[in-house]
């Protein structure tokens, strides 16, 4: 699996990559784009460009969008927790009952 950056709504690769490894098995889980200065500058520019439209939305609309994101995370806790456990080595009870649900 190859994981890229998401900048300005588009998948963006990087000149540099790193492998994320399951600490229990040493199995490579994915090759991940390693952000450098160019990617950081692009992400900051995209965020600055998007901010006026976001700030111009009514607070109730922004809140509804954030709640929708939280609901999507909550719907996928088992899958996200499994992936986080493989990546970090934390127990499934930590990722599935604490870390991922708190992100939602």
C-alpha positions in Angstrom: 0.0 0.0 0.0 1.2 3.5 -0.8 -0.1 6.4 1.2 0.1 9.9 -0.2 -0.5 13.4 1.2 -3.9 15.0 0.7 -3.3 18.6 -0.2 -6.0 20.9 -1.7 -8.3 17.9 -2.1 -5.8 16.0 -4.3 -3.4 13.0 -3.6 0.1 14.3 -3.7 3.2 12.2 -3.7 6.6 13.1 -2.2 10.1 12.7 -3.4 10.9 10.9 -0.1 9.0 8.0 1.4 9.2 5.8 4.5 7.9 2.4 5.5 5.5 2.0 8.4 6.1 -1.3 10.1 4.0 -3.4 12.5 6.2 -3.5 15.6 5.0 -7.0 16.6 5.7 -8.7 13.3 8.1 -6.3 11.5 5.8 -6.6 8.5 5.7 -3.5 6.3 2.2 -2.1 6.4 2.6 0.7 3.9 4.9 3.0 2.2 4.1 6.6 3.3 4.9 9.9 1.6 7.4 11.8 3.7 6.5 15.5 3.7 9.3 17.9 3.2 9.3 21.7 2.9 7.6 21.7 -0.5 4.7 19.6 0.7 4.4 21.7 3.9 4.3 25.0 1.9 1.7 23.6 -0.5 -0.5 22.4 2.4 -0.2 25.8 4.2 -1.0 27.7 0.9 -4.1 25.4 0.3 -5.2 25.9 3.9 -4.8 29.7 3.6 -6.8 29.7 0.4 -9.6 27.6 1.8 -9.9 29.5 5.1 -12.0 32.4 3.9 -14.7 30.1 2.4 -14.7 28.1 5.6 -14.8 31.1 7.9 -17.6 32.6 5.8 -19.9 29.6 6.5 -22.3 30.0 9.4 -21.1 28.5 12.6 -24.0 26.0 12.6 -23.0 24.7 9.2 -19.4 24.3 10.2 -20.5 22.5 13.3 -22.7 20.2 11.3 -19.8 19.3 9.0 -17.5 18.6 11.9 -20.2 16.4 13.6 -20.6 14.6 10.2 -16.9 13.8 10.2 -17.1 12.6 13.8 -20.0 10.3 12.8 -18.1 8.8 9.9 -15.1 8.1 12.3 -17.5 6.5 14.8 -19.0 4.3 12.1 -15.6 2.9 11.3 -14.0 2.5 14.7 -13.3 -1.2 14.3 -11.4 -0.8 11.1 -9.5 2.3 12.2 -8.7 0.7 15.5 -7.3 -2.4 13.8 -5.1 -0.3 11.5 -3.9 1.8 14.4 -3.1 -1.3 16.5 -1.1 -2.8 13.6 0.8 0.5 13.1 1.6 1.4 16.8 1.5 -1.9 18.6 -1.1 -0.6 21.1 -3.7 -3.0 22.2 -7.0 -3.1 20.4 -8.8 -2.1 23.7 -6.7 1.1 23.8 -7.3 2.0 20.1 -10.9 0.7 19.9 -12.2 1.9 23.2 -10.2 5.0 23.8 -8.1 6.6 21.0 -10.2 6.2 17.9 -13.6 7.0 19.6 -12.0 10.1 21.1 -11.1 11.3 17.6 -14.8 11.1 16.7 
